[in-house]
Amino acid sequence: MYTVYVLKSLAQNYHYIGHTHHLQARLTAHNAGKVRSTKGYRPFEVIYTEPYPTRSAAQQREYYLKSAPGNIWLRSHLTAQGTW
């Protein structure tokens, strides 16, 4: 099982979208500074997840959420939940 996730920086106004097979291990890597693209924005919390059965499906959803229409949907969805 794969997970598409959205991280929110607790220090700055920054969000990160990714996918992984092991969410907790990936969050630990982000918070430990082992991911170059997020190193300067630590610490993080997970604010959104979606499960997918295959890596391909998770990767397609990640790419969609990073696109303009996908990002608009994500922002409106998370704003309605009060997590953006």
C-alpha positions in Angstrom: 0.0 0.0 0.0 1.3 3.5 -0.9 0.3 6.8 0.6 0.1 10.3 -1.0 0.8 12.8 1.7 0.9 16.5 2.4 3.2 17.9 5.0 2.9 21.3 6.6 5.9 23.1 8.0 5.4 24.2 11.6 8.1 26.9 11.2 7.2 28.5 7.9 4.4 28.9 5.3 5.5 25.8 3.3 3.7 22.6 2.2 5.2 19.5 0.6 3.3 16.9 -1.4 4.8 13.4 -1.9 4.2 9.7 -1.9 5.7 6.8 0.0 5.4 3.2 1.0 6.2 3.9 4.7 4.7 7.2 5.8 6.1 7.3 9.3 9.6 6.5 8.1 9.3 9.2 5.4 8.1 11.8 8.0 11.0 11.0 10.2 13.4 11.5 7.3 11.8 14.9 6.5 12.0 16.0 10.1 15.6 14.7 10.4 16.7 16.9 7.5 17.5 14.0 5.2 15.4 15.3 2.3 17.1 18.2 0.6 14.0 19.9 -0.7 12.4 20.2 2.8 15.5 20.5 5.0 15.2 24.2 5.5 11.5 24.1 6.5 11.6 21.6 9.4 9.7 20.5 11.5 6.7 19.0 9.7 3.4 17.5 10.5 1.2 15.4 8.2 -2.0 17.2 7.3 -3.5 15.0 4.6 -3.1 11.4 3.3 -4.7 9.2 0.6 -4.0 5.5 0.3 -3.3 3.8 -3.1 -2.8 0.1 -3.9 0.1 0.7 -6.3 3.1 3.0 -6.6 2.0 4.1 -10.1 -1.5 5.2 -8.8 0.1 7.1 -5.9 2.6 8.8 -8.2 -0.2 9.9 -10.7 -2.2 11.4 -7.8 0.9 13.2 -6.5 1.6 14.7 -9.9 -2.1 15.8 -10.1 -2.0 17.5 -6.7 1.2 19.3 -7.8 -0.5 20.6 -11.0 -2.5 23.9 -11.0 -6.0 22.3 -10.9 -5.0 19.7 -8.4 -3.4 22.3 -6.1 -6.5 24.5 -6.3 -8.6 21.5 -5.3 -6.2 20.5 -2.5 -6.1 24.1 -1.1 -9.9 24.4 -1.1 -10.3 20.9 0.5 -7.8 21.5 3.3 -9.0 25.1 3.9 -12.5 23.8 4.4 -11.1 21.3 7.0 -9.1 24.1 8.6 -5.7 22.5 8.1 -4.2 24.7 5.3 
